């Protein structure tokens, strides 16, 4: 399986370092605008497997996305990128199998502990809304691209795993991986990797810069303003 970023050094978690002049906004626009699209394309390909095994990470993803794909195919508003329809789809079919609080906590790092419970709640909601709005137009691009899953490798006792896949888009593989952890309620997705860049890592510097310059309330203001801008 061809993997993007081959030959580059990674950290202990398999993440790729970014240069000092790295722009989170540029990465978000150029790269993570593909992520929900890639996620749903992967799910549409996975739906052919007709898996109903929710006990394994890869089985859970295939099962959940059968429902997602069915919703997309029957809802013209979602296909057209309607924000209300997409928000409903994400809330009903995707979020129950993710841990967005964990995602946001990892993005904020040690700054998470400096936020009050109410600030934490607001940041999670605003960050979630930002991603939904950012990716709203991606659903209209979901087609029948070929999806190739790498064999899932994990020990039965593992509680934090990565499910790896690649989407063949005009013959070029688009690497798409998911990091999941095990909870009493089952496996939950908390990070997505597109072309070697993990979503958590992409946003870490942007959040850190906002907090350093403007504090926790400044980060909330930044996220709220971004949502107002993308919603217009």
C-alpha positions as CSV (number, residue, x, y, z in Angstrom):
1,X,0.0,0.0,0.0
2,X,1.4,3.4,-1.0
3,X,1.6,5.7,1.9
4,X,2.1,9.5,1.6
5,X,5.0,11.0,3.5
6,X,7.1,7.9,3.1
7,X,10.7,8.5,4.3
8,X,9.8,11.4,6.6
9,X,10.6,11.2,10.3
10,X,7.7,10.9,12.6
11,X,7.2,11.2,16.4
12,X,6.4,8.4,18.8
13,X,2.7,8.6,17.7
14,X,3.5,8.4,14.0
15,X,2.8,12.1,13.4
16,X,4.7,14.2,10.9
17,X,6.4,17.3,12.2
18,X,5.6,20.7,10.6
19,X,8.1,23.5,9.8
20,X,8.2,26.6,11.9
21,X,6.4,28.6,9.2
22,X,3.6,26.1,9.0
23,X,0.1,27.7,8.5
24,X,-2.8,25.9,10.1
25,X,-5.2,27.9,8.1
26,X,-3.5,26.9,4.8
27,X,-3.4,23.3,5.9
28,X,-7.1,23.4,6.9
29,X,-8.2,24.9,3.6
30,X,-6.0,22.8,1.4
31,X,-6.1,19.5,3.2
32,X,-8.8,19.1,5.8
33,X,-11.4,20.4,3.4
34,X,-11.1,16.9,2.1
35,X,-11.4,15.0,5.3
36,X,-15.2,14.7,5.7
37,X,-15.4,14.0,2.0
38,X,-12.8,11.4,2.4
39,X,-14.4,10.0,5.5
40,X,-17.8,9.6,3.7
41,X,-16.2,8.2,0.6
42,X,-14.5,5.6,2.7
43,X,-17.7,4.9,4.4
44,X,-19.5,4.5,1.1
45,X,-17.0,2.0,0.0
46,X,-17.0,0.2,3.3
47,X,-20.8,-0.1,3.1
48,X,-20.4,-2.7,0.4
49,X,-18.8,-5.0,3.0
50,X,-22.2,-5.2,4.8
51,X,-20.6,-5.6,8.1
52,X,-22.7,-5.5,11.3
53,X,-19.9,-6.2,13.7
54,X,-19.7,-3.3,16.2
55,X,-17.3,-5.0,18.5
56,X,-14.2,-4.2,16.4
57,X,-12.9,-0.8,15.3
58,X,-13.0,-1.5,11.6
59,X,-16.3,-3.4,11.9
60,X,-17.9,-0.5,13.8
61,X,-16.9,2.0,11.1
62,X,-18.3,-0.1,8.3
63,X,-21.6,-0.6,10.1
64,X,-22.1,3.0,11.1
65,X,-21.4,4.2,7.6
66,X,-23.9,2.0,6.0
67,X,-26.4,4.2,7.7
68,X,-24.6,7.4,6.7
69,X,-24.4,6.4,3.1
70,X,-28.1,5.6,3.0
71,X,-28.9,9.0,4.4
72,X,-26.8,10.8,1.9
73,X,-28.3,8.9,-1.1
74,X,-31.9,9.8,-0.1
75,X,-31.4,13.4,1.0
76,X,-31.0,15.9,-1.8
77,X,-30.4,18.7,0.6
78,X,-27.4,17.0,2.1
79,X,-26.1,16.2,-1.3
80,X,-26.3,19.9,-2.1
81,X,-24.3,20.9,1.0
82,X,-27.3,22.1,3.1
83,X,-25.8,23.0,6.5
84,X,-28.9,22.1,8.6
85,X,-29.1,18.7,6.9
86,X,-25.4,18.0,7.4
87,X,-25.5,19.1,11.0
88,X,-28.4,16.7,11.6
89,X,-26.6,13.9,9.8
90,X,-23.4,14.4,11.8
91,X,-25.3,14.7,15.1
92,X,-27.5,11.6,14.6
93,X,-25.2,9.3,12.6
94,X,-21.6,10.2,13.3
95,X,-21.1,12.0,16.6
96,X,-22.5,9.0,18.7
97,X,-19.4,7.1,17.6
98,X,-16.9,9.8,18.1
99,X,-15.5,11.5,21.2
100,X,-15.3,15.2,20.3
101,X,-14.5,16.2,23.9
102,X,-11.4,14.0,23.8
103,X,-10.4,15.5,20.4
104,X,-10.8,19.1,21.7
105,X,-8.9,18.3,24.9
106,X,-6.0,16.9,23.0
107,X,-6.0,19.9,20.6
108,X,-5.8,22.3,23.6
109,X,-3.2,20.2,25.5
110,X,-2.3,21.6,28.9
111,X,-4.5,24.7,28.3
112,X,-7.6,22.4,28.7
113,X,-7.0,22.3,32.5
114,X,-6.9,26.2,32.6
115,X,-10.4,26.4,31.2
116,X,-13.5,26.3,33.4
117,X,-16.1,23.5,32.8
118,X,-18.3,26.1,31.0
119,X,-15.5,27.3,28.8
120,X,-14.6,23.7,28.0
121,X,-18.2,23.0,27.0
122,X,-18.4,26.1,24.8
123,X,-15.1,25.4,23.1
124,X,-16.1,21.8,22.3
125,X,-19.4,23.0,20.8
126,X,-17.8,25.9,18.8
127,X,-15.0,23.6,17.5
128,X,-17.5,21.0,16.4
129,X,-19.6,23.6,14.7
130,X,-16.5,25.0,12.9
131,X,-15.6,21.6,11.5
132,X,-19.2,20.9,10.3
133,X,-19.4,24.3,8.6
134,X,-15.9,24.0,7.1
135,X,-16.8,20.6,5.5
136,X,-20.4,21.4,4.6
137,X,-19.8,21.4,0.8
138,X,-17.9,18.2,0.8
139,X,-20.9,15.9,0.8
140,X,-21.9,16.9,-2.7
141,X,-18.7,15.2,-3.9
142,X,-19.4,11.8,-2.5
143,X,-19.2,9.2,-5.4
144,X,-18.1,5.6,-5.8
145,X,-14.4,5.9,-5.6
146,X,-12.6,2.7,-4.8
147,X,-11.6,2.2,-1.2
148,X,-8.8,0.0,0.0
149,X,-8.5,-1.0,3.6
150,X,-5.2,-2.1,5.0
151,X,-5.4,-5.2,7.2
152,X,-6.4,-4.2,10.7
153,X,-3.6,-5.1,13.1
154,X,-4.1,-4.9,16.8
155,X,-3.8,-7.1,19.9
156,X,-7.0,-8.1,21.6
157,X,-5.9,-6.1,24.7
158,X,-5.2,-2.9,22.8
159,X,-7.4,0.0,23.8
160,X,-6.1,2.7,21.4
161,X,-5.8,1.7,17.7
162,X,-5.5,3.0,14.2
163,X,-7.6,1.9,11.3
164,X,-5.9,2.6,8.0
165,X,-7.4,3.0,4.5
166,X,-6.7,4.6,1.2
167,X,-9.1,6.1,-1.4
168,X,-8.2,5.6,-5.0
169,X,-9.1,8.9,-6.7
170,X,-8.3,8.9,-10.4
171,X,-5.6,6.3,-9.7
172,X,-3.9,8.3,-6.9
173,X,-4.3,6.9,-3.4
174,X,-5.5,9.3,-0.7
175,X,-4.3,8.1,2.7
176,X,-7.0,8.3,5.4
177,X,-6.5,6.8,8.8
178,X,-8.6,6.9,12.0
179,X,-7.5,6.8,15.6
180,X,-10.0,5.1,18.0
181,X,-10.0,4.2,21.6
182,X,-12.1,1.7,23.5
183,X,-14.7,2.9,26.0
184,X,-17.3,0.9,28.1
185,X,-19.8,1.8,25.4
186,X,-17.6,0.7,22.5
187,X,-15.0,2.1,20.2
188,X,-14.9,5.9,19.5
189,X,-13.1,7.9,16.8
190,X,-11.1,10.9,18.1
191,X,-8.6,11.8,15.4
192,X,-8.4,11.6,11.6
193,X,-5.3,11.5,9.5
194,X,-5.3,12.7,5.9
195,X,-2.1,12.4,3.9
196,X,0.1,12.2,7.0
197,X,-1.4,15.1,8.9
198,X,-3.6,14.4,12.0
199,X,-6.5,16.7,12.6
200,X,-5.5,17.2,16.3
201,X,-2.0,18.2,15.3
202,X,-3.2,20.6,12.6
203,X,-5.3,22.6,15.1
204,X,-2.9,22.5,18.1
205,X,-0.7,25.4,17.1
206,X,-3.6,27.6,16.1
207,X,-5.4,27.1,19.4
208,X,-2.2,27.5,21.3
209,X,-1.4,30.8,19.6
210,X,-4.9,32.2,20.3
211,X,-4.7,31.3,23.9
212,X,-1.2,32.7,24.3
213,X,-2.2,36.0,22.8
214,X,-5.8,36.4,24.0
215,X,-6.5,33.8,26.7
216,X,-9.3,31.1,26.8
217,X,-12.0,33.7,26.2
218,X,-10.0,34.9,23.2
219,X,-10.0,31.4,21.7
220,X,-13.8,31.2,22.2
221,X,-14.2,34.6,20.5
222,X,-12.0,33.4,17.6
223,X,-14.0,30.2,17.1
224,X,-17.3,32.0,17.4
225,X,-16.3,34.6,14.9
226,X,-15.0,32.0,12.5
227,X,-18.4,30.2,12.7
228,X,-20.3,33.4,12.1
229,X,-18.1,34.1,9.0
230,X,-18.4,30.6,7.5
231,X,-22.1,30.6,8.2
232,X,-22.8,33.6,6.0
